[in-house]
Structures are given as structure tokens and as C-alpha cells.
Amino acid sequence: QVQLVESGGGLVQAGGSLRLSCAASGRTFSSYTMGWFRQAPGKEREFVAAISWSGGMTLYADSVKGRFTISRDNAKNTVYLQMNSLKPDDTAIYYCAASSGALPNAWGRPNEYDVWGQGTQVTVSS
């Protein structure tokens, strides 16, 4: 089973950019669908983006489509989330997660993911 560690969060002004990274340990990283979720204070965890094991298929929440890009480098056991045109509403703790068996129509469901990172804080100031 993989273990996940996120990095790259921080404080940025509205309109700015950040790139989050999620480093995975374990030799089976390339077999997992990877997802990014976020949770703002007082709100439920929500889906942000997901990518298939090969990187050939991606899915985005409507709220980030066109602004965020998910990618992965299986040689480096890392998945990325490039976030552009950030808004104050993007402020949250961002988590990466790994799923061994979720079908694409279930990628948005947190309970389809087997392993979670500890999260990284993203704060967007207005």
C-alpha cells in the first residue's frame, strides 16, 4: 500500500498560482487512480480532480475546470495539481488520495479512495 505526502501549499493572492505535489512511497503507485480533494472550515470534503493510472484520463470539478490541472509522473511516484487564477473560495486544506479500484464515474466520491495524505493548507487572500 502506498503512503502519500503533500507539499506546495501556502499563502497566495487572488489571481496567483500554486503547484501542489503529492509524493507516494511504494512500488505500486502507477497502478492507482489519484485524486485531489479539499476541505474548507465548516464544510465537507469535496472533490477537486482525479487522474487515471496512466495519466490518460482526467476529471475535474466544475468549480476548478479551466483553472486547475492534474498530472502525474509515475517514474517519480508523484502527482501534481497546478492551480492558476486562484480565488479566495479555493482556500482549504488540500488532500491527495489513492484509489486501487474506483471506476471513473466514482472518482468524485471520497469513500472510493483507500489511502489519504495528511493535507496541505492553501490560503488565497483577496
N, C-alpha and C positions, 0 to 999 in steps of 0.2 A: 504494500500500500504506500502511496506517496505521502509526503509531508509538504506543506505549502507555506511559503514565507513571502508576504507582500512588502513592497517598498515603493518609494517615489511620491508618497503623499506630501502635503504641505499646504501653505497659505498662498493664494494667488488672487490677483484682482480679477474682477469680471472681465470677460473677453480674453483672458490669458489661457495658457495651455499647461498641461502636466502630462507626464507619461508614467503610468504605474507599471510595475513589474511584479511578477509572481514566479518565484524560483521554486522548483519542485525537486525533491530528492526521490531517488528510486528509479529503477531501470524501466519501469512500465509507463512512464509519463506519456509517451507517444500514443498509448492506447486509450487515453482518457479524453472525453469531451471536457473542455474547460469553460468555466463561466465566471463572469464578474457580477456581483450583486452589491447593493449599497443599502445602508440603513441610517436614516436621519433620526435625530432625537424625537421620541414620541411617535415614531412611525414604524410600520412593519418593514421587514427586509424586502427589497424589490429587485427584480431582475434588471440588469443593465445590458449585458451582451454575452454571447457564447460562441464557441468555435469548435468545429469538429476535430477529430484526432489528426486528420491530415492537413487541416487548415483550409480545406476546400469549400467549406460551408460555414457561414456566419449568420448570426441572428442578433437583432438589436431591439431594444425597447424603443417605442415611438418617441419618447422624450429625449433620446440621445442620438437618434438616427441622423446622419449627416454631420454630426459633430464629433462623435467618438468612433474609434477604430480599434477592433480587437485583432491581435495577430499572435502567432506563436513561432518559436524556434525550437523544434524538437531536439536538435543537436545540442542546444544549451539548456534543455529542460525548463524553458521559460515561456510564459505567456505575458503579453503586454496589453495595456489599454491606453491608447493615445487619446487624450481628451483636449479638444480645442473649443474655442468660443465658450468658455465656461461661464456659467450663470450662478448666482447665489443659491438657486434651488438645487444645484448639484452638490452642495455641502452635505457631507455624510461620511460615515466610515465605509470604506470600500473593501469588500472581501472577494478573494478568488476562491473557486471551488472546483473540484474534480468529480466527474461522473463516469462510472465504468459502463453504464448501460442505458442512459436516457436516450429516448428517441427524439428527433428534432422537434416534434410537436410538444414535447415535455421539457424542453431546455429551460423554460422560464420558471419552472417550479423548484423552489429551494429543496424540497424533500427528495428530489431526484439525484441530488449530489451527495457523494459518500464522504468526501474529505473537504475540510474548510481551513483556510488560513486564519491568522489572528486579526487581520484587518489593518488598514492604514487610513489615517484621517485626511480628508480633503476638505479644505475650507476656502470658499470663494467669497471675497469681500465685494461689496457694491461700491 
